[in-house]
Amino acid sequence: MHMTRHSIFAAAIATAFAVLPADAQEMKLASATINDGQHEWQKLFVEGVKARVGDKLKMGIYPASQLGAIPRMAEGVSLGTIESFITPTSFVTNLDPRFQIFEVPGLFRSPEHQYATIQDPAYRDHLETMFLDKGLRVIGAIYNSPTVILTKKPTAKLEDMKGLKVRTFASPLQMEPMKSLGAIPTPLALSEVIPQLQSGGLDAMLAGMPILTAFKYYDVAKYVTDLEFSYILSVALVNEAWFKAQPKDVQDAIRAAGREAEQKAFPWVLANNKKANETWLANKGEILKLPADEQKKMMSDFVALGSKIVEANPAVKKEFDILKKVVDAKAPK
């Protein structure tokens, strides 16, 4: 029987899991970022698990892409070589396109609106198990930041974005809006962005402000335009086969600590976003806004584009319709 390299690799992983007792493995918590909301959630989660089961579960936090570039970490949590990975939903749409529903432009009106929606008890239970058919369980879901665009030249008007090579997340709901502005979307791992900005391989990037300050992007580019079109949601995923191999009390601790960490992290993330803006300005960066008429037209176009993308896939549309009901119910009156 012919086996591909991938199937041999997967078989080796399965064998390793079979011969190691569950409690002998470290729960590796991976992320691409550091000193931001994702990292804070991980720290709060570890504290929460320890408070519940002591040292019964060994855990290690690996921020700043220590366990590989984003696509490798996403693949790792899917295969089980990494137990947990926290990331904006945009970076795991290749594992399941239903992750796109949280990125639809204009969906959430504010960070508080997003938080209220995700923390709705029935919806939060649904979110935890939404991706079990892909071997993934959501043990954390946190507000990350608004989406901004970093550029090497000022982009105070939509016209300024035409022709720019923009690093996006590998998701249609980031790539297609950039195309509609005449920019050239370029999906790229975070670890590769600074060298590309320095060499001219990139002109801009979509990101959250806390990432830009944590990695000192103000040394490479000075201009940020707040596009105000979406609020990034980060999800902490755990490999379901690994999760199921844990004793019941550890499973319960993981679930409870993940949700507790979401609630504790939210005010920290709000304060950190404010601090990130202040840090950017203190390091001689600029924060720009589009003219009101351009902002309104861009949002109208982006919302229409988002609806079209979501409706193209029946499984995605079904989940979006479920989410939208909660979004509408939790909208500010």
C-alpha positions, 0 to 999 in steps of 0.5 A: 500500500502506498502511503504519502508523507502526510499519512506517514506523519499522521500515523506516527503522531497517532502512534505517539499518542497511543504510547504516551499516557495522557498525563505525560504530555504537556499542553502546548498553548501556541500563538503568533503574538505576544503581550496582547489579548491572546497572550493574556488569555493564555496566562489567565487560562493557565492560572484557571486550570491550575486553580482547579486541578493543580499540577495534574495538567502540564502546560506551557505557553509558546507566544510569538510564533515559537512553534512555527508560522501561523499556517503550521500552528493551525495545521498543528492543532488540527493534527494534534501536534500542538494541543491548543492554538489561539488566533484571529478567526481569519487565520483558520478559515482554511481549516473550516470556512465557517470561521468566516462568519465572525469577520463579516464587515459591519457585523459588530457595532463595538467591542462591547457588542461583540462581547455580549454576542459571544457571551450569550450563554446558548450561543457560547455553548454552540460555539464551543462545539461548532467545529467538532466535526473538524476535530477542533473545540473552541475553549476560548473566544475573545475580542482582539482589536479593530482592524486597521491598515498600516502603510508606509505612506499616508493613506487618508483617502481610498484613492491612496490604497490603489496598487498597494501590496497589502498583507492580509489574513488568508481569508476572503473577507479580508482579501476581497475588500482589499481587492475592491479598493484596488489594493493587492491582497497578500496573505503572509505569516506575521513573522514574515511581514517586517522583512517584506515591508523593509525590502519593498515586498509589501506596502501595507498590512491589515492588523490590530494596533496591539500587534503593531506596537508589540512588535514595534512596527513604528520603526518600519512604517508610521501611518495607520488608517482606522478603517472601522470595518470589523472587530477581530475575534480570536479563538482558542482551539484545542485538538478534540482527540487530545481533549477527549484523552484527558480525565473528566476533571481536567476536561471540566477544568479546561472548559471552565478556565477558558470561559473564565479567562474570556471574561477576565481578559475583556477589560484588559483587552479594552485597556490594552487597545487604548494603550496601544494607540497611545504607544503608537502616537508616542513613537511618532506614528500617526493614526488617520481616518477616512473622510466621512463620505468615503468611510460610508461608501466603503462600509456599504460596499464591504457589507454587500461584499461580505453578504455575497461571500457568506451566502455563497457557501450553504454551511457558512450561511447557515451558521451566519444566520444563527449568529446574526439572530444573536447579534441583532438581539444584543445590538445596542438599543 
